[in-house]
């Protein structure tokens, strides 16, 4: 009986210690999700098989940055060129007509880009990962 009580006490103390350590690290670093934005975009080709199916080839220059400004935290500033090819991507007919008009009249297109990225962070010997959901116009 005493042995199980001592084990429960030790387990409780270890749990309290790790809880306090985790909260101190969280308060010290104040982690936030990295930011995602598009620096530049280039459309190589865009055409329609019909009014509703889009085929395109474009390159996006994505910028990932760390919003944490602590001096002891290594800063993340990463740019990656993302080459995207779409084949027979469905578009509602009204959006297809609007896109064709924009391409023919102004030669400019506005895209809303959504991306999902898995981020892995290292803090000494501790590794943790989370999903980053980016949205950009």
C-alpha positions in Angstrom: 0.0 0.0 0.0 2.8 2.4 1.0 4.7 1.5 -2.2 1.8 2.4 -4.5 1.2 5.7 -2.5 4.9 6.7 -3.0 4.7 5.8 -6.7 1.6 7.9 -7.1 3.3 10.8 -5.2 6.4 10.6 -7.5 4.2 10.4 -10.6 2.2 13.5 -9.4 5.4 15.5 -8.7 6.9 14.6 -12.1 3.6 15.6 -13.8 3.5 18.9 -11.9 7.2 19.6 -12.8 6.7 19.0 -16.5 3.5 21.1 -16.5 5.4 24.0 -15.0 8.3 23.6 -17.4 6.0 23.5 -20.4 4.1 26.6 -19.3 7.4 28.5 -18.7 8.7 27.6 -22.2 5.3 28.6 -23.7 5.4 32.0 -21.9 9.1 32.6 -22.7 8.8 31.8 -26.4 5.2 32.8 -27.1 4.9 30.4 -30.1 2.9 31.6 -33.2 2.3 29.9 -36.5 4.7 31.0 -39.3 3.4 33.4 -41.8 2.8 32.5 -45.5 2.6 35.0 -48.4 3.1 35.1 -52.1 6.0 37.4 -53.2 5.6 36.9 -56.9 3.6 34.9 -59.4 4.0 34.2 -63.0 1.4 32.5 -65.3 3.1 30.6 -68.1 0.0 29.3 -69.8 -3.8 29.4 -69.2 -6.5 27.9 -71.5 -9.9 26.4 -71.3 -11.0 23.0 -72.8 -14.6 24.2 -72.4 -16.3 26.9 -70.4 -15.9 24.9 -67.2 -12.5 23.2 -67.3 -9.3 25.2 -66.7 -5.8 24.1 -67.7 -3.0 26.2 -66.4 0.7 26.4 -65.6 2.0 29.0 -63.1 4.9 29.6 -60.8 4.4 31.1 -57.3 7.3 32.4 -55.1 6.1 31.5 -51.6 7.6 33.3 -48.5 7.5 31.7 -45.1 8.5 33.8 -42.1 8.6 33.5 -38.4 6.6 36.1 -36.4 8.6 35.5 -33.2 11.0 38.4 -32.7 13.0 37.0 -29.7 16.8 37.3 -30.1 17.5 33.8 -28.9 15.0 32.2 -31.2 16.4 31.4 -34.7 14.5 33.3 -37.3 12.8 31.5 -40.1 12.8 33.2 -43.5 12.3 30.7 -46.3 11.4 31.3 -49.9 10.3 28.5 -52.2 9.4 28.4 -55.8 6.2 26.4 -56.3 5.5 25.2 -59.9 1.8 24.3 -60.3 0.2 22.6 -63.3 -3.6 22.1 -63.4 -5.3 19.9 -65.9 -9.1 19.9 -66.3 -9.7 21.8 -63.0 -13.5 22.3 -62.7 -14.7 25.9 -62.5 -18.3 27.1 -62.3 -19.3 28.5 -65.7 -19.7 32.1 -64.5 -16.2 32.1 -63.0 -14.8 30.7 -66.2 -16.3 33.5 -68.3 -15.0 36.1 -65.8 -11.5 34.6 -65.9 -11.5 34.6 -69.7 -12.5 38.2 -69.9 -9.8 39.2 -67.4 -7.1 37.3 -69.3 -8.2 38.8 -72.7 -8.8 42.4 -71.6 -6.2 43.2 -68.8 -3.8 40.3 -69.1 -3.9 40.1 -65.2 -5.5 37.5 -63.1 -6.2 37.5 -59.3 -5.8 34.2 -57.5 -6.7 33.1 -54.0 -4.1 30.5 -53.0 -4.6 28.1 -50.1 -1.8 25.8 -48.9 -1.3 23.2 -46.2 2.2 22.6 -44.9 3.6 20.5 -42.2 6.1 22.5 -40.0 8.6 20.8 -37.8 10.2 22.9 -35.0 13.2 21.9 -32.9 13.8 23.3 -29.4 17.0 21.7 -28.1 16.3 18.0 -27.9 12.5 18.5 -28.2 10.9 18.2 -31.6 7.3 19.1 -32.4 5.4 19.5 -35.6 2.1 21.1 -36.5 0.1 21.9 -39.7 0.3 25.4 -41.2 -2.8 26.4 -43.3 -1.9 29.4 -45.4 -4.3 31.6 -47.4 -3.1 34.4 -49.7 -4.5 36.6 -52.5 
